[in-house]
Amino acid sequence: MPIEFVRERSFENRGLKFAAKEWGRSGSTPVIALHGWLDNANTFDRMLPHMDNLHVIALDLAGHGRSDFRSADSGYEIWHDISDIMTVADEMGWDRFALLGHSRGAIISGLVAGTYPERISHAVLIDGFIPMPADAGGTAKHLAKALHENRRYGSSTPTLFRDYESAVRARINGFVPLEQEAAATLAERGVVETEQGFYWRNDQRLKAASHLKLSQDHLQSFFTAINAQVMLIQAENSHFKPDTRQTEVFGWIPQMQIHKIAGSHHLHLEEAAEAVAEKVQGFLG
């Protein structure tokens, strides 16, 4: 029997509140689902109804959707999310669970699986694997850029749209184009109305460069520690193609399955949603 949306949930970690959507029932395979950059928990709305025997917490990561923004003296380094995710798992009472991540959420899933290899049974990575390894020689210059961008975006306000439809169109025609239904699904959770107009509720600092980026040695220490079964789903028409260095590191996870499915970067939220769900269901059992 297909799983259904059950209710909205909230969790707290280090003074921040995190919103989430709960799908399925206790006793089924536990899964924490992590969306991509500037998306939200609705990103899994089209694929989850095609799946069964799962208990899913689809999380709004910090600064996204209905979750709190990080404090002014913090930031959005990808390793900050690890503590948030493990707090959710602990509150759910899940000693061992699976991860389902898209794009930035897939990258974070890999870091979680390497940090807590004894707790992650499976990791499904949808059109995302690792961040681009940084050259340590450029660290100082990169930090200067990140400090500048974090000041700039920290004092900026989100783009206002005159009506809800205009906000949806902005995502359809955005940096990563989306089908109309996919953009509308994300907007249902991500667009907020004020007296001045409509805007996407994401922390503007998410657009800034990370203060520090992980080197190839750093990334190798995470990914070679993974014990979980791993499946990478690559979109055939993705804007984000693995480069040579990223392809080389596939060898760090010898147990990883790689599948290509027709579709764009958000294939799990567009026409390929059912095909993605079927592949993930078979993997999670």
N, C-alpha and C positions, 0 to 999 in steps of 0.2 A: 504493500500500500504506500503510495507516495507520501513523503513527509509534508507537513503543512506548517505555515507560520503559526507560532504559538502566542508569543507576546513580546513586548518590549522589555528589556532588562537594563539594569544599571550596575556598574561596578565602580570601586574607588581604589586608587593607588596613589600614594604620596600626595594626598590632598587634591587630586584631580578626579573628576567623575567621567566615566566612560559609558556611552550609550551603546546598546547592542540589540540585535534581533535574534530571538531564539526560535529555532526550527526543530521539529521532531520531538521525541520523548526520551526521558531518562531510561537507561538500560540499553540503548542503541549505541553504535560506534560514536564516541565523542570526537568532535571536530571543532577547531577554532578557525574561522574564515577571516582572511585579512585582505582588504581591498587595495587598490592602487592609489597612486599620487593624485590628490585633489578629488578622489571619488568618495564613496561612502558604503555603508553596509548593504545598501540596495543593489550593489553590483552583482550579487548572487541571486537576485529575485527570479531570474528567468531559468536558471539551471537547477536550482534546488527542488522545484516541484516535480522534476523528472527523476528524482532520486528517492531511495527508501532506506530504512533501517539505519538512519543517522540521527545524532543529536548534535545540532550545530549552533554555535554561538558566532554570529556574524557581527564583528566588532566595528564600531566607528573608531578609528585610531585617533590619537591626540591631534587636535587642530582640524579635524575633519567632521563632517556631518553634525551630529548633535552632541559630540563629546567636547570636553573643555579644551581650551587652548593651553599650551605650556606657558609658564610664567615668563616675565620679561628677562629674567636672568638665566633662562634655560634656552633650549633650541630643539631642532628636529633632526638630530643625528639618528641614523637608523637603529643604532644599538640602544637608544633610550626606550624603544618600543618593547624590547625583550622583557623588561621587568613588568610592564603593563600586561603583556600576554600571559606571563606565568602567574601573575596575581589573579587573573580571570580563571585560569585553570585550577588554581588552588581553591578559589571560592566555590567553583563547581564541584570540587572533590575529585578531580581527574588526575590521578597519579601518572597516567599514560594516555596520550591522545594523539590525534592526527592534526595536521595543518593543511589548510587549503588557501593558497595565496595567489593573487594576481599582481603582476608587475612589481611595484614597490613592495606590496604585500608578499610576493614570492621571494624577493630578496631577503626580507625580514624573516620569513619562514626558514630559509637556509641558515641564517645566523642563530635562530632559536634552536634548530635541530642540532647544530654544532655545539652550542653552549650547554644544552641539556640533552645529550644523546640518549640517556637512559629513560627519558620521559616521552620522546616523540616516536610513535610507531610508524607513521607514514607522513610524507610531505608531498603535496601536489603543487607544482609550480606552473602557473599559467602565464605564458609569454613573459617570463622574467626568471633570471637565475642568479647572477651575481652583479654587483656594481662594477663599473670599469675600474680595474686596479690602478691605484695612483702611483705616480713616480715620486718617491720620497724626496728627490732633489727639488721638486717644485712646491714643497710644503709651505714655505714662508710666503711665497707669492700667492698661493691659493688661500692662505689664512687671511691675508690682507683683503683679497676679493670678498671672502665670506663675511668679514667684519663690516665692510662697506655695504654689502647687499642686505645684511641683517638689520643694519641701522636704517637703510632706505625703506625696506619693506615693513619694518617694525613701526614706522611712522606713517605708512600709507593706508588708505582706505580701499575697500573692495569696489569694483566697478558696479555702478548702479544702472539698472535697466528700468525703462518706463513701465513695462508690464512683464508678467510671468513668461509669456511666449518668447519675448526677446531674450530672456535669460536662458531659456532652453535652446534657442537658436545659436547662442554664443558657444554652447558646448558642441552642438552639431558641427559648427564650423571652426572649432578650436584647434589647438596645436596637434591633438590627436583626434581626427574627425570621428563622429559617432553617428549611427543611425538615429532617426528621430525618436523611435520608441526607447532606445537605450538612453538617450539624453534625458527624455521625459522621466524615465525610471529613477535616474540619479537625482533629477531636480526635485522629485517628490520629497526627498529627504534632505536635499542640500540647499534649496533656494528658500530664502527668508524674505518676508514682506515687511517694510517699514513705511513710515509716512512719506519718505523721500523716494521710494521705489523698491525694486527687488534686487537682491544680490545673492551670490553664492557664499554660503557660510563656511569658509575655510580660512585658517590663519594665513595672512599674507606672507608671513615669514617662511612658509613652506616653499615659496618661490625662490628663496635665497640659497646660495651654495652652502653645503655643509662646512662647518669650521675645519674639520679634519676628514680626510678620506683614507680608506684602508688600502694598504699596499698589497701586492701579490702575496707576500709572506704572511701578512695578517689574514687575508682571505683563505689562504691554504690551511692555516691553523684551525679555522672554523669548519671548512667544508670536508677536510679529511677526517674530522672527528665524528661526522654524521654516521649513525648506525641505522637510522630509519630507512625503510624502503622509499625511494624517491621516484617520482614521475614528472617529467618536464613536458608540457604541451606547448608546442611552438605554433604560432599563427602563420600560415603561409604568406599572408599579405601584411605582415606586421611592419610598422615603422621602425621597430627596434630589432635589427638583425644582429646576432652574435658576431663579434669580430674575431680575428684570429686568436687573440689572447684569451678571450672568453671560451672559445671552442676548445682550446688546449686544456683548460681546467676541468672539462667534463671528466677527465681521467681521475680527478680527485674523488669522485663518487662512482666507483665501478658498478654499484648496484642500481644506478639510475637508468630508468627507461626513458626514451625520448620518442615522442609522437608528434607528427605534424598534422594539423587539421586546417582545412580551408577556412579562411576568415581573416578579419583584421585584429588589431591589438586587443580589442574588447570582444573577442569572439564568443566568450562565455555569456555575454549580455546581449548578443545580437543573434543573427539567424542560426549560428552554429551552437547555440546554447544546449540544445538537446543532445547533439553529438558529443559535446564536451562532457555533459553530465553522464552519458553512457560510458565514456572512457574512464571517468573518475570513479564511477560506481563499480566497474569491474576491478579497478585497482584496489579500492578500499574494501571490496568484498561485501 
